[in-house]
Amino acid sequence: MDENLSDEYIEDIIRLSSAEDFINSLPHGMDEIASERGNSYSAGEKQLLAFARIFAHDPAIFILDEATANIDTKTEQLIQKSVDKISKEKTSIFIAHRLSTIIDVDKIIVLNNGEILEQGSHNELLQNKDGYYSKLYNAYYEQLTGVQQV
């Protein structure tokens, strides 16, 4: 990656990564100096910065391991927007426990204790009412809404 990125390109990256509000809220904006390891930022803010770095490096393939773990719902939505943007043009592998992270991916592989139980799209996996994914999703949906799916 070119280390001499223009401010305009960096601003585009910040917008693409959904980090614009966060960066603009910093006292010095994108010129803010971060503490070591970003200790002054929340887990979600660090995730948004990580997505900005992904966009800046423009990799052909990227792997996200628990990209939305330990963050609030609002930040999860921002990160999900970034994930959606990145994965449209890139080969993406997501390792996730939060089902909201993977609902829109092309193919879900359900693992349990290292064994592949099922694979398919979200809709395909929901068709098997007795399947592991379907049961997991219905429990997740019920927890979020308080409504049991039929």
PyMOL commands that set and color helices and strands:
alter all, ss='L'
color gray80, all
select helices_A, chain A and resi 7-16+20-25+29-31+36-38+43-57+73-89+99-101+122-127+132-145
alter helices_A, ss='H'
color red, helices_A
select strands_A, chain A and resi 61-65+91-95+108-112+115-120
alter strands_A, ss='S'
color yellow, strands_A
deselect
rebuild
show_as cartoon
